[in-house]
Amino acid sequence: MSTINGRACVVNGTPVDKVFSNGKQVYGRNLALNTSIPISIQGDSSGWQDVKKIELSQNPAGLTVTFSYAVTIDRLDSGSLRMQFLANFSPAGGMPIFVDFKSLQPGVKTNFYKTIVFPTFNSSIGSFNDYMIIGISNSSALVKFEDLNVVIGDKILPHSPAPEDVM
């Protein structure tokens, strides 16, 4: 029998990938570790600030993955928030995390999502790491990044911590 432990679903001490209720998926295992606490980033107007390394519990290369997250900024700004895996990671659908601050209202938490199929790389052009870097560029705003879900599949699901974070 499943038990909910801090909203992460565990069956007999082992994290599960998905939970269904009445035929509808209601839980997907968050691959992004240590994302229970929001990340606050104070911009300094530089071109790129590596701010937070987020470990993944699984390498997503070749899988359909949905990213969902929320962003709040404290003032009107022309910068952006984005993620990187490697310098040469550039899927046809664009980066799964990219927010142009011009589209946000200050003080309003805005939710985003994007589903992509991660490309696979051969050794001559690079390989994925089991982490991603979240950063901001050309911004002086205080940015709050939260509710990150990195889930295998194409469903947009409510945020839940990675099972490893609560076990």
DSSP file with accessible surface (Angstrom, degrees, kcal/mol):
  #  RESIDUE AA STRUCTURE BP1 BP2  ACC     N-H-->O    O-->H-N    N-H-->O    O-->H-N    TCO  KAPPA ALPHA  PHI   PSI    X-CA   Y-CA   Z-CA
    1    1 A M              0   0  193      0, 0.0    11,-0.5     0, 0.0     2,-0.1   0.000 360.0 360.0 360.0 136.7    0.0    0.0    0.0
    2    2 A S  E     -A   11   0A  61      9,-0.1     2,-0.4    10,-0.1     9,-0.2  -0.450 360.0-165.5 -72.2 144.4    1.3    3.5   -0.9
    3    3 A T  E     -A   10   0A  84      7,-2.1     7,-1.9    -2,-0.1     2,-0.6  -0.978  18.2-130.5-127.3 146.2    2.0    6.0    1.8
    4    4 A I  E     -A    9   0A 114     -2,-0.4     2,-0.6     5,-0.2     5,-0.2  -0.863  23.4-176.2 -97.0 123.1    2.5    9.7    1.3
    5    5 A N  E >  S-A    8   0A  75      3,-2.4     3,-1.5    -2,-0.6   161,-0.1  -0.909  78.8 -26.0-121.2  98.1    5.6   10.9    3.1
    6    6 A G  T 3  S-     0   0   47     -2,-0.6    -1,-0.1     1,-0.3     3,-0.1   0.850 121.5 -59.8  64.3  29.9    5.9   14.7    2.8
    7    7 A R  T 3  S+     0   0  138      1,-0.3     2,-0.4   153,-0.1    -1,-0.3   0.343 114.5 115.5  76.5  -5.0    3.9   14.4   -0.5
    8    8 A A  E <   -A    5   0A   0     -3,-1.5    -3,-2.4   154,-0.1     2,-0.5  -0.789  68.0-126.1 -89.7 138.1    6.5   12.1   -2.1
    9    9 A C  E     +A    4   0A   2     -2,-0.4     7,-1.7     7,-0.2     2,-0.4  -0.741  31.8 175.9 -94.7 130.3    5.0    8.7   -2.7
   10   10 A V  E     -AB   3  15A  10     -7,-1.9    -7,-2.1    -2,-0.5     2,-0.5  -0.987  15.5-161.8-132.7 136.2    6.8    5.6   -1.4
   11   11 A V  E >  S-AB   2  14A  39      3,-2.7     3,-2.0    -2,-0.4    -9,-0.1  -0.983  81.1 -21.3-119.5 119.1    5.7    2.0   -1.5
   12   12 A N  T 3  S-     0   0  144    -11,-0.5    -1,-0.1    -2,-0.5   -10,-0.1   0.882 128.3 -50.7  50.2  41.8    7.5   -0.3    0.9
   13   13 A G  T 3  S+     0   0   50      1,-0.2    -1,-0.3    -3,-0.0   154,-0.0   0.496 118.1 108.2  80.8   3.1   10.3    2.1    1.3
   14   14 A T  E <  S-B   11   0A  91     -3,-2.0    -3,-2.7     0, 0.0    -1,-0.2  -0.950  71.7-119.3-116.4 128.9   10.9    2.5   -2.5
   15   15 A P  E     -B   10   0A  32      0, 0.0     2,-0.3     0, 0.0    -5,-0.2  -0.355  27.8-142.8 -62.7 141.9   10.0    5.7   -4.4
   16   16 A V        -     0   0   34     -7,-1.7    -7,-0.2     1,-0.1     3,-0.1  -0.768   7.0-142.3-105.9 154.6    7.4    5.1   -7.1
   17   17 A D  S    S+     0   0   88     -2,-0.3    12,-2.6     1,-0.2     2,-0.3   0.811  78.4  10.6 -83.8 -34.0    7.4    6.9  -10.5
   18   18 A K  E     -C   28   0B  95     10,-0.2     2,-0.4     2,-0.0    -1,-0.2  -0.996  53.9-161.1-148.1 150.5    3.7    7.4  -11.0
   19   19 A V  E     -C   27   0B  39      8,-1.8     7,-2.8    -2,-0.3     8,-1.3  -0.999  13.1-161.7-132.4 135.6    0.4    7.1   -9.1
   20   20 A F  E     -C   25   0B 117     -2,-0.4     2,-0.4     5,-0.3     5,-0.2  -0.902   6.6-169.3-117.4 146.2   -3.0    6.9  -10.7
   21   21 A S  E >  S-C   24   0B  59      3,-2.6     3,-2.0    -2,-0.4    -2,-0.0  -0.988  79.2 -13.6-133.9 123.6   -6.5    7.6   -9.3
   22   22 A N  T 3  S-     0   0  167     -2,-0.4    -1,-0.1     1,-0.3     3,-0.1   0.889 130.2 -53.7  51.7  40.2   -9.6    6.6  -11.2
   23   23 A G  T 3  S+     0   0   75      1,-0.2     2,-0.4     0, 0.0    -1,-0.3   0.489 117.0 110.7  79.4   1.9   -7.4    6.2  -14.3
   24   24 A K  E <  S-C   21   0B 151     -3,-2.0    -3,-2.6     2,-0.0     2,-0.3  -0.924  72.6-118.6-113.6 132.9   -5.9    9.6  -14.1
   25   25 A Q  E     +C   20   0B  18     -2,-0.4    -5,-0.3    -5,-0.2     3,-0.1  -0.518  37.4 167.0 -69.2 126.5   -2.3   10.3  -13.2
   26   26 A V  E     +     0   0B  69     -7,-2.8     2,-0.3    -2,-0.3    -6,-0.2   0.454  61.6  35.1-118.9  -6.9   -2.1   12.3  -10.0
   27   27 A Y  E     -C   19   0B  20     -8,-1.3    -8,-1.8   130,-0.1     2,-0.4  -0.991  54.1-178.3-150.4 137.4    1.6   12.0   -9.1
   28   28 A G  E     -C   18   0B   1     -2,-0.3     2,-0.3   130,-0.3   -10,-0.2  -0.997  40.4-102.5-133.5 140.3    4.8   11.7  -11.0
   29   29 A R        -     0   0   40    -12,-2.6     2,-0.5    -2,-0.4   123,-0.5  -0.433  32.9-131.5 -67.3 122.5    8.2   11.3   -9.4
   30   30 A N        -     0   0    0    131,-0.4   121,-0.2    -2,-0.3    -1,-0.1  -0.632  16.1-166.3 -75.0 121.8   10.2   14.6   -9.3
   31   31 A L        +     0   0    2    119,-3.2    26,-2.4    -2,-0.5     2,-0.6   0.645  62.6  95.3 -82.1 -16.0   13.7   14.0  -10.7
   32   32 A A  B     -D   56   0C   0    118,-0.3   130,-0.5    24,-0.2     3,-0.5  -0.681  68.8-147.8 -83.7 116.9   15.0   17.4   -9.4
   33   33 A L        +     0   0   32     22,-3.0    22,-0.3    -2,-0.6    -2,-0.1  -0.500  69.6  14.8 -85.3 151.4   16.6   16.9   -6.0
   34   34 A N  S    S+     0   0  104     -2,-0.2    -1,-0.2   128,-0.1     3,-0.1   0.876  81.1 127.5  58.6  44.5   16.6   19.5   -3.1
   35   35 A T        +     0   0    9     -3,-0.5   112,-0.4     1,-0.1   113,-0.3   0.164  34.5 100.0-115.4  17.2   13.9   21.7   -4.6
   36   36 A S  S    S+     0   0   66    111,-0.1    -1,-0.1   110,-0.1   111,-0.1   0.796  77.9  61.0 -71.1 -29.1   11.5   21.9   -1.6
   37   37 A I  S    S-     0   0  136     -3,-0.1    -1,-0.0   109,-0.1     0, 0.0  -0.857  95.3-111.5-102.5 132.3   12.9   25.3   -0.7
   38   38 A P        -     0   0   52      0, 0.0     2,-0.6     0, 0.0   108,-0.2  -0.217  26.4-127.6 -58.8 150.4   12.5   28.2   -3.2
   39   39 A I  E     -E  145   0D  22    106,-3.2   106,-3.1    -4,-0.1     2,-0.5  -0.900  20.0-159.7-101.8 121.9   15.7   29.6   -4.7
   40   40 A S  E     -E  144   0D  83     -2,-0.6     2,-0.4   104,-0.2   104,-0.2  -0.908   8.1-172.2-103.9 133.1   16.1   33.3   -4.4
   41   41 A I  E     -E  143   0D   4    102,-3.0   102,-3.4    -2,-0.5     2,-0.7  -0.988  12.3-156.8-127.9 121.0   18.5   35.0   -6.9
   42   42 A Q  E     -E  142   0D 100     -2,-0.4   100,-0.2   100,-0.2    99,-0.1  -0.888  23.4-138.1 -97.5 113.4   19.6   38.7   -6.6
   43   43 A G        -     0   0    7     98,-2.6    97,-0.1    -2,-0.7    94,-0.0  -0.333  18.7-168.4 -69.2 151.0   20.7   39.8  -10.0
   44   44 A D        -     0   0  100     95,-0.2    96,-0.2     2,-0.1    -1,-0.1   0.088  49.4-107.7-123.3  18.6   23.7   42.0  -10.5
   45   45 A S  S    S+     0   0   74     94,-3.3    95,-0.2     1,-0.2    -2,-0.1   0.549  72.7 141.6  68.9   9.5   23.1   42.9  -14.2
   46   46 A S        -     0   0   42     93,-0.3    92,-3.0     1,-0.1    93,-0.4  -0.337  66.1-106.3 -78.4 167.3   25.9   40.7  -15.4
   47   47 A G  S    S-     0   0   43      1,-0.2     2,-0.3    90,-0.2    -1,-0.1   0.890  97.9  -0.5 -61.4 -42.3   25.7   38.7  -18.6
   48   48 A W        -     0   0   65     89,-0.2     2,-0.5     2,-0.0    -1,-0.2  -0.949  58.5-167.4-154.2 128.3   25.3   35.3  -16.8
   49   49 A Q  E     -H  136   0E  34     87,-2.3    87,-1.0    -2,-0.3     2,-0.6  -0.962  14.9-148.5-117.7 110.4   25.2   34.3  -13.2
   50   50 A D  E     +H  135   0E 104     -2,-0.5    85,-0.2    85,-0.2     3,-0.1  -0.710  34.0 161.1 -70.5 120.3   25.5   30.6  -12.4
   51   51 A V  E     +     0   0E  57     83,-1.7     2,-0.4    -2,-0.6    84,-0.2   0.812  47.8  18.6-114.6 -47.3   23.4   30.5   -9.3
   52   52 A K  E     -H  134   0E  76     82,-2.0    82,-2.6   -13,-0.0     2,-0.6  -0.983  52.7-150.4-141.1 126.4   22.2   27.0   -8.4
   53   53 A K  E     -H  133   0E 105     -2,-0.4     2,-0.6    80,-0.2    80,-0.2  -0.856  18.8-162.5 -92.4 123.2   23.3   23.5   -9.3
   54   54 A I  E     -H  132   0E   2     78,-3.1    78,-2.1    -2,-0.6     2,-0.2  -0.948   9.1-143.3-112.4 116.2   20.3   21.2   -9.2
   55   55 A E  E     -H  131   0E  77     -2,-0.6   -22,-3.0   -22,-0.3     2,-0.4  -0.492   9.9-146.3 -75.0 146.1   21.0   17.5   -9.0
   56   56 A L  B     -D   32   0C   8     74,-2.9   -24,-0.2   -24,-0.2   -25,-0.1  -0.913  11.4-142.9-112.2 143.8   18.8   15.0  -10.9
   57   57 A S  S    S+     0   0   40    -26,-2.4     2,-0.3    -2,-0.4   -25,-0.1   0.612  89.4  26.1 -79.1  -9.9   18.1   11.5   -9.6
   58   58 A Q  S    S-     0   0   67    -27,-0.3    -1,-0.2    72,-0.0   -27,-0.0  -0.993  83.9-112.9-152.0 142.6   18.1   10.2  -13.2
   59   59 A N        -     0   0   56     -2,-0.3    71,-0.1     1,-0.1    -2,-0.0  -0.662  26.7-158.3 -75.4 121.9   19.7   11.3  -16.5
   60   60 A P    >   +     0   0    0      0, 0.0     3,-2.2     0, 0.0    58,-0.4   0.411  39.3 139.2 -87.9   5.0   16.8   12.4  -18.7
   61   61 A A  T 3  S+     0   0   31      1,-0.3    59,-0.2    56,-0.1     3,-0.1  -0.217  76.2   8.9 -55.8 129.5   18.6   11.9  -22.1
   62   62 A G  T 3  S+     0   0   39     56,-0.9     2,-0.3    57,-0.4    -1,-0.3   0.408 106.7 111.1  84.9  -1.2   16.3   10.4  -24.7
   63   63 A L  S <  S-     0   0   55     -3,-2.2    55,-2.5    56,-0.2     2,-0.6  -0.722  74.1-113.7-106.3 154.7   13.1   10.6  -22.5
   64   64 A T  E     +F  117   0D  56     -2,-0.3    89,-3.1    53,-0.2     2,-0.4  -0.766  46.5 179.4 -80.9 123.2   10.0   12.8  -22.8
   65   65 A V  E     -FG 116 152D   0     51,-2.9    51,-2.4    -2,-0.6     2,-0.5  -0.987  22.3-148.9-133.5 138.3   10.2   15.1  -19.7
   66   66 A T  E     -FG 115 151D   2     85,-3.1    85,-2.5    -2,-0.4     2,-0.5  -0.936   9.8-161.3-109.1 127.7    7.9   17.8  -18.5
   67   67 A F  E     +FG 114 150D   0     47,-2.9    47,-2.2    -2,-0.5     2,-0.4  -0.916  12.9 175.3-102.0 130.5    9.3   20.8  -16.6
   68   68 A S  E     +FG 113 149D  14     81,-2.2    81,-2.7    -2,-0.5     2,-0.3  -0.994  12.2 142.9-134.5 145.0    7.0   22.8  -14.4
   69   69 A Y  E     -F  112   0D  11     43,-2.1    43,-3.1    -2,-0.4     2,-0.3  -0.970  36.5-122.7-167.2 169.2    8.0   25.7  -12.2
   70   70 A A  E     -FG 111 146D   0     76,-2.7    76,-2.5    -2,-0.3     2,-0.4  -0.966  17.8-165.8-130.1 146.9    7.0   29.1  -10.9
   71   71 A V  E     -FG 110 145D   0     39,-2.3    39,-2.4    -2,-0.3     2,-0.4  -0.995   5.4-177.4-134.0 137.6    8.9   32.5  -11.0
   72   72 A T  E     - G   0 144D  25     72,-2.0    72,-3.1    -2,-0.4     2,-0.3  -0.998   6.9-166.4-130.7 135.4    8.3   35.7   -9.1
   73   73 A I  E     - G   0 143D   2     32,-0.4    34,-3.3    -2,-0.4    35,-0.3  -0.890  19.4-140.9-118.1 156.4   10.3   39.0   -9.7
   74   74 A D  S    S+     0   0   70     68,-1.3     2,-0.3    -2,-0.3    69,-0.1   0.595  79.4  10.8 -92.3 -12.5   10.3   42.0   -7.4
   75   75 A R  S    S-     0   0   97     67,-0.2    -1,-0.1    30,-0.0     2,-0.1  -0.983  92.2 -74.4-156.1 163.6   10.4   44.7  -10.1
   76   76 A L        +     0   0  133     -2,-0.3     2,-0.3    30,-0.1    26,-0.1  -0.417  61.9 165.7 -60.1 137.5   10.0   45.3  -13.8
   77   77 A D        -     0   0   25     24,-0.3    27,-0.2    27,-0.2    62,-0.1  -0.990  43.8-143.0-156.8 156.8   13.1   44.0  -15.5
   78   78 A S  S    S+     0   0   82     -2,-0.3    24,-0.1    60,-0.2    61,-0.1   0.299  70.4  97.8-108.7   9.2   14.5   43.1  -18.9
   79   79 A G        -     0   0    2     21,-0.1    22,-2.5    22,-0.1    23,-0.4   0.047  59.9-133.8 -83.0-163.9   16.6   40.1  -17.9
   80   80 A S  E     -JI 100 137E  13     57,-1.9    57,-2.4    20,-0.2     2,-0.4  -0.984   5.0-136.5-151.9 158.6   15.9   36.4  -18.1
   81   81 A L  E     +JI  99 136E   0     18,-2.0    18,-2.7    -2,-0.3     2,-0.3  -0.950  36.5 157.6-113.7 138.1   16.1   33.2  -16.1
   82   82 A R  E     -JI  98 135E  68     53,-2.6    53,-2.5    -2,-0.4     2,-0.3  -0.953  29.9-129.3-153.3 171.5   17.3   30.0  -17.8
   83   83 A M  E     - I   0 134E   1     14,-1.4     2,-0.3    -2,-0.3    51,-0.2  -0.869  14.0-163.4-123.8 158.9   18.8   26.6  -17.3
   84   84 A Q  E     + I   0 133E  56     49,-1.8    49,-2.6    -2,-0.3     3,-0.1  -0.995  19.7 175.3-138.5 143.9   21.8   24.8  -18.8
   85   85 A F  S    S-     0   0    7      1,-0.6     2,-0.3    -2,-0.3    -1,-0.1   0.697  82.7 -14.0-102.1 -57.7   22.9   21.2  -18.9
   86   86 A L  S >  S-     0   0   39      1,-0.1     3,-1.7    42,-0.0    -1,-0.6  -0.950  70.4-106.4-138.5 161.8   25.9   21.7  -21.2
   87   87 A A  T 3  S+     0   0  105     -2,-0.3    -1,-0.1     1,-0.3     0, 0.0   0.840 120.7  46.8 -59.7 -31.5   27.0   24.5  -23.4
   88   88 A N  T 3  S+     0   0   74     37,-0.1     2,-0.7    -3,-0.0    -1,-0.3   0.313  79.9 117.9 -98.5  13.5   26.0   22.6  -26.5
   89   89 A F    <   +     0   0    3     -3,-1.7    -4,-0.1     1,-0.1     6,-0.0  -0.680  27.9 145.7 -79.7 114.0   22.6   21.5  -25.2
   90   90 A S        -     0   0  101     -2,-0.7     5,-0.1     4,-0.1    -1,-0.1  -0.524  27.2-166.3-150.5  76.3   20.1   23.0  -27.6
   91   91 A P    >   -     0   0   13      0, 0.0     3,-2.2     0, 0.0    27,-0.1  -0.289  34.9-111.8 -65.6 154.9   17.0   20.9  -28.3
   92   92 A A  T 3  S+     0   0  119      1,-0.3     3,-0.1     2,-0.0    24,-0.0   0.831 117.3  55.3 -56.6 -32.6   14.8   21.9  -31.3
   93   93 A G  T 3  S-     0   0   44      1,-0.2    -1,-0.3    24,-0.2     2,-0.1   0.456 114.0-116.8 -82.2   1.0   12.0   23.0  -28.9
   94   94 A G    <   -     0   0   29     -3,-2.2    -1,-0.2     3,-0.0    -4,-0.1  -0.220  53.7 -29.8  88.9 175.5   14.3   25.3  -27.0
   95   95 A M        -     0   0   52      1,-0.1     3,-0.1    -3,-0.1   -11,-0.1  -0.436  51.6-135.8 -66.1 138.5   15.4   25.3  -23.4
   96   96 A P  S    S+     0   0    1      0, 0.0     2,-0.5     0, 0.0    -1,-0.1   0.773  97.6  43.8 -69.5 -22.1   12.9   23.7  -21.0
   97   97 A I  S    S+     0   0    0    -14,-0.1   -14,-1.4   -29,-0.0     2,-0.3  -0.941  72.6 131.3-125.2 108.4   13.4   26.6  -18.6
   98   98 A F  E     +J   82   0E 104     -2,-0.5     2,-0.5   -16,-0.2   -16,-0.2  -0.864  23.6 179.2-154.2 120.3   13.6   30.1  -20.0
   99   99 A V  E     -J   81   0E   2    -18,-2.7   -18,-2.0    -2,-0.3     2,-0.7  -0.984  18.5-151.1-127.8 121.7   11.7   33.1  -18.8
  100  100 A D  E >   -J   80   0E  63     -2,-0.5     3,-1.9   -20,-0.2   -20,-0.2  -0.825  14.5-146.5 -87.3 117.8   11.9   36.5  -20.3
  101  101 A F  G >  S+     0   0    1    -22,-2.5     3,-1.9    -2,-0.7   -24,-0.3   0.714  89.9  76.2 -63.5 -19.9   11.2   38.9  -17.4
  102  102 A K  G 3  S+     0   0  150    -23,-0.4    -1,-0.3     1,-0.3   -24,-0.1   0.784  92.1  56.2 -60.4 -23.7    9.5   41.4  -19.6
  103  103 A S  G <  S+     0   0   86     -3,-1.9     2,-0.3     2,-0.1    -1,-0.3   0.471  95.2  87.0 -88.2  -0.3    6.5   39.1  -19.6
  104  104 A L    <   -     0   0    8     -3,-1.9   -27,-0.2   -27,-0.2     5,-0.1  -0.728  69.2-135.7-105.0 150.6    6.1   39.1  -15.8
  105  105 A Q    >   -     0   0  134     -2,-0.3     3,-1.9     3,-0.2   -32,-0.4  -0.867  38.5-104.7 -97.2 131.4    4.2   41.3  -13.4
  106  106 A P  T 3  S+     0   0   53      0, 0.0   -32,-0.2     0, 0.0     3,-0.1  -0.254 102.2  11.9 -56.6 136.7    6.3   42.3  -10.3
  107  107 A G  T 3  S+     0   0   59    -34,-3.3     2,-0.6     1,-0.2   -33,-0.1   0.428  98.9 116.8  78.5  -0.1    5.2   40.4   -7.2
  108  108 A V    <   -     0   0   63     -3,-1.9     2,-0.4   -35,-0.3   -35,-0.3  -0.889  64.2-133.6-107.3 121.2    3.0   37.9   -9.1
  109  109 A K        -     0   0   99     -2,-0.6     2,-0.5   -37,-0.1   -37,-0.2  -0.591  27.5-165.5 -71.0 121.7    3.9   34.2   -8.9
  110  110 A T  E     -F   71   0D  41    -39,-2.4   -39,-2.3    -2,-0.4     2,-0.3  -0.954   8.3-143.0-117.7 129.2    3.7   33.0  -12.5
  111  111 A N  E     -F   70   0D 117     -2,-0.5     2,-0.3   -41,-0.2   -41,-0.2  -0.701  19.2-177.5 -93.5 144.0    3.6   29.3  -13.4
  112  112 A F  E     +F   69   0D  48    -43,-3.1   -43,-2.1    -2,-0.3     2,-0.3  -0.938   5.1 179.2-134.0 155.8    5.4   27.8  -16.5
  113  113 A Y  E     +F   68   0D 148     -2,-0.3     2,-0.3   -45,-0.2   -45,-0.2  -0.989   4.5 178.3-153.4 155.1    5.7   24.4  -18.1
  114  114 A K  E     -F   67   0D  72    -47,-2.2   -47,-2.9    -2,-0.3     2,-0.5  -0.930  13.8-153.6-156.6 134.8    7.3   22.8  -21.1
  115  115 A T  E     +F   66   0D  53     -2,-0.3     2,-0.3   -49,-0.2   -49,-0.2  -0.940  25.5 164.3-109.8 129.5    7.5   19.2  -22.3
  116  116 A I  E     -F   65   0D  12    -51,-2.4   -51,-2.9    -2,-0.5     2,-0.6  -0.942  39.7-123.9-136.4 160.0   10.4   18.2  -24.5
  117  117 A V  E     -F   64   0D  93     -2,-0.3   -53,-0.2   -53,-0.2   -24,-0.2  -0.956  38.1-129.5 -99.4 117.1   12.1   15.0  -25.7
  118  118 A F        -     0   0    2    -55,-2.5   -56,-0.9    -2,-0.6     2,-0.0  -0.481  19.9-127.0 -68.1 134.7   15.7   15.2  -24.5
  119  119 A P        -     0   0   43      0, 0.0     2,-0.4     0, 0.0   -57,-0.4  -0.352  16.2-129.8 -72.4 160.5   18.2   14.6  -27.3
  120  120 A T        -     0   0  102    -59,-0.2     2,-0.3   -58,-0.1     7,-0.1  -0.896  21.0-147.2-108.2 144.2   20.8   12.0  -26.8
  121  121 A F        -     0   0   46     -2,-0.4     2,-0.2     2,-0.0     7,-0.1  -0.849   5.1-134.9-109.4 149.4   24.4   12.9  -27.5
  122  122 A N    >>  -     0   0   91     -2,-0.3     3,-1.6     1,-0.1     4,-1.1  -0.615  36.0-102.6 -94.5 166.3   27.2   10.8  -28.9
  123  123 A S  T 34 S+     0   0  122      1,-0.3     4,-0.1    -2,-0.2    -1,-0.1   0.722 114.9  66.9 -64.9 -19.3   30.7   11.1  -27.3
  124  124 A S  T 34 S+     0   0   98      1,-0.2    -1,-0.3     2,-0.1     3,-0.1   0.764 113.7  28.1 -75.1 -22.0   32.1   13.3  -30.0
  125  125 A I  T <4 S-     0   0   89     -3,-1.6     2,-0.2     1,-0.4    -1,-0.2   0.433 122.7 -83.6-117.8  -0.9   29.8   16.2  -29.2
  126  126 A G     <  -     0   0   22     -4,-1.1    -1,-0.4     2,-0.0     2,-0.3  -0.657  33.5-115.4 129.8 175.2   29.2   15.7  -25.5
  127  127 A S        -     0   0   74     -2,-0.2     2,-0.2    -3,-0.1    -5,-0.1  -0.971  31.9 -96.1-146.6 160.0   27.1   13.9  -23.0
  128  128 A F        -     0   0   14     -2,-0.3     2,-0.3    -7,-0.1   -69,-0.1  -0.476  28.6-147.2 -76.7 150.2   24.5   14.8  -20.3
  129  129 A N        -     0   0   53      2,-0.3     2,-0.6    -2,-0.2   -43,-0.0  -0.740  28.1-111.0-104.4 163.4   25.3   15.2  -16.7
  130  130 A D  S    S+     0   0   73     -2,-0.3   -74,-2.9   -71,-0.1     2,-0.3  -0.173  94.3  58.7 -89.5  43.5   22.9   14.4  -13.9
  131  131 A Y  E     -H   55   0E  65     -2,-0.6    -2,-0.3   -76,-0.3     2,-0.3  -0.978  63.1-149.8-156.6 166.3   22.5   18.0  -13.0
  132  132 A M  E     -H   54   0E   0    -78,-2.1   -78,-3.1    -2,-0.3     2,-0.5  -0.955  15.7-130.9-137.6 158.6   21.4   21.4  -14.4
  133  133 A I  E     -HI  53  84E  30    -49,-2.6   -49,-1.8    -2,-0.3     2,-0.5  -0.949  13.8-158.2-112.4 127.9   22.4   24.9  -13.6
  134  134 A I  E     +HI  52  83E   0    -82,-2.6   -82,-2.0    -2,-0.5   -83,-1.7  -0.906  29.2 150.1-102.0 132.7   19.7   27.6  -13.0
  135  135 A G  E     -HI  50  82E   0    -53,-2.5   -53,-2.6    -2,-0.5     2,-0.3  -0.941  35.6-127.9-152.5 173.2   20.9   31.2  -13.6
  136  136 A I  E     -HI  49  81E   0    -87,-1.0   -87,-2.3    -2,-0.3     2,-0.4  -0.894  16.6-155.6-125.5 157.4   19.9   34.6  -14.6
  137  137 A S  E     - I   0  80E   7    -57,-2.4   -57,-1.9    -2,-0.3   -90,-0.2  -0.994  66.3  -3.6-136.2 144.0   21.3   37.0  -17.1
  138  138 A N  S    S+     0   0   98    -92,-3.0     2,-0.4    -2,-0.4   -60,-0.2   0.835  96.3 125.1  50.4  45.0   21.2   40.8  -17.6
  139  139 A S        -     0   0    1    -93,-0.4   -94,-3.3   -60,-0.1   -93,-0.3  -0.982  45.2-176.7-135.4 145.5   19.0   41.3  -14.6
  140  140 A S        +     0   0   41     -2,-0.4    -1,-0.1   -96,-0.2     2,-0.1   0.265  58.1 112.4-114.5   6.9   19.1   43.4  -11.4
  141  141 A A  S    S-     0   0    0    -99,-0.1   -98,-2.6   -66,-0.1     2,-0.6  -0.344  74.7-114.9 -76.6 158.4   15.8   42.0  -10.1
  142  142 A L  E     -E   42   0D  69   -100,-0.2   -68,-1.3    -2,-0.1     2,-0.4  -0.870  40.7-161.8 -89.0 120.5   15.3   39.7   -7.1
  143  143 A V  E     -EG  41  73D   0   -102,-3.4  -102,-3.0    -2,-0.6     2,-0.5  -0.906  14.1-159.4-113.9 132.7   14.0   36.5   -8.6
  144  144 A K  E     -EG  40  72D  85    -72,-3.1   -72,-2.0    -2,-0.4     2,-0.5  -0.961   9.6-172.4-112.0 121.2   12.2   33.7   -6.7
  145  145 A F  E     +EG  39  71D   3   -106,-3.1  -106,-3.2    -2,-0.5     2,-0.3  -0.962  23.2 145.8-115.1 122.2   12.3   30.3   -8.5
  146  146 A E  E     + G   0  70D  25    -76,-2.5   -76,-2.7    -2,-0.5  -110,-0.1  -0.916  35.3  45.3-150.9 174.1   10.2   27.6   -6.9
  147  147 A D  E     -     0   0D  45   -112,-0.4     2,-0.3    -2,-0.3    -1,-0.1   0.777  64.7-178.7  59.1  33.9    8.0   24.5   -7.3
  148  148 A L  E     +     0   0D   2   -113,-0.3     2,-0.4   -79,-0.1   -79,-0.2  -0.471   5.6 179.4 -69.1 124.5   10.4   22.8   -9.8
  149  149 A N  E     - G   0  68D   1    -81,-2.7   -81,-2.2    -2,-0.3     2,-0.5  -0.999  12.6-175.4-122.4 127.4    9.1   19.5  -11.1
  150  150 A V  E     + G   0  67D   0     -2,-0.4  -119,-3.2   -83,-0.2     2,-0.4  -0.952  22.5 172.1-121.2 104.3   11.1   17.5  -13.6
  151  151 A V  E     - G   0  66D   5    -85,-2.5   -85,-3.1    -2,-0.5     2,-0.3  -0.948  36.3-119.4-124.0 134.5    8.8   14.5  -14.4
  152  152 A I  E    S+ G   0  65D  48   -123,-0.5   -87,-0.3    -2,-0.4     2,-0.2  -0.539  82.8  33.5 -68.8 130.2    9.1   11.8  -17.0
  153  153 A G  S    S-     0   0   15    -89,-3.1    -2,-0.2    -2,-0.3  -125,-0.0  -0.593  97.4 -78.5 115.4-175.9    6.1   11.9  -19.3
  154  154 A D  S    S+     0   0  108     -2,-0.2     2,-0.4   -89,-0.1    -1,-0.1   0.150  83.3 114.5-114.1  21.5    3.9   14.7  -20.7
  155  155 A K        -     0   0  103     -3,-0.2     2,-0.7   -89,-0.1   -89,-0.1  -0.736  59.8-138.0 -95.4 138.8    1.7   15.4  -17.7
  156  156 A I        +     0   0   90     -2,-0.4    -2,-0.1   -43,-0.1   -43,-0.0  -0.858  36.2 177.7 -91.6 115.9    1.7   18.7  -15.9
  157  157 A L        -     0   0   16     -2,-0.7     3,-0.1     1,-0.1  -130,-0.1  -0.847  34.3 -91.0-121.8 155.9    1.4   17.7  -12.2
  158  158 A P        -     0   0  101      0, 0.0  -130,-0.3     0, 0.0    -1,-0.1  -0.275  57.7 -88.6 -61.5 151.7    1.4   19.6   -8.9
  159  159 A H        +     0   0   27   -132,-0.1   -10,-0.1   -10,-0.1   -11,-0.1  -0.333  52.5 167.0 -62.7 138.2    4.8   20.1   -7.3
  160  160 A S        -     0   0    7    -12,-0.2  -153,-0.1    -3,-0.1  -152,-0.1  -0.969  37.2-107.1-144.5 147.6    6.0   17.4   -5.0
  161  161 A P        -     0   0    8      0, 0.0  -131,-0.4     0, 0.0  -128,-0.1  -0.312  45.4 -89.7 -69.4 160.6    9.6   17.0   -3.6
  162  162 A A    >>  -     0   0    0   -130,-0.5     3,-1.8     1,-0.1     4,-0.5  -0.452  36.9-120.6 -63.5 140.8   11.8   14.2   -4.9
  163  163 A P  H >> S+     0   0    0      0, 0.0     3,-1.4     0, 0.0     4,-1.3   0.870 112.9  62.3 -54.6 -34.5   11.3   11.1   -2.8
  164  164 A E  H 34 S+     0   0   78      1,-0.3  -131,-0.1     2,-0.2    -2,-0.0   0.762  96.8  60.1 -62.6 -24.4   15.0   11.2   -1.9
  165  165 A D  H <4 S+     0   0   44     -3,-1.8    -1,-0.3     1,-0.2    -3,-0.0   0.666 114.8  30.8 -77.9 -18.1   14.5   14.6   -0.2
  166  166 A V  H <<        0   0   42     -3,-1.4    -2,-0.2    -4,-0.5    -1,-0.2   0.473 360.0 360.0-120.6  -4.8   11.9   13.3    2.3
  167  167 A M     <        0   0  112     -4,-1.3  -161,-0.0  -161,-0.0     0, 0.0  -0.513 360.0 360.0 -84.5 360.0   12.9    9.7    3.0
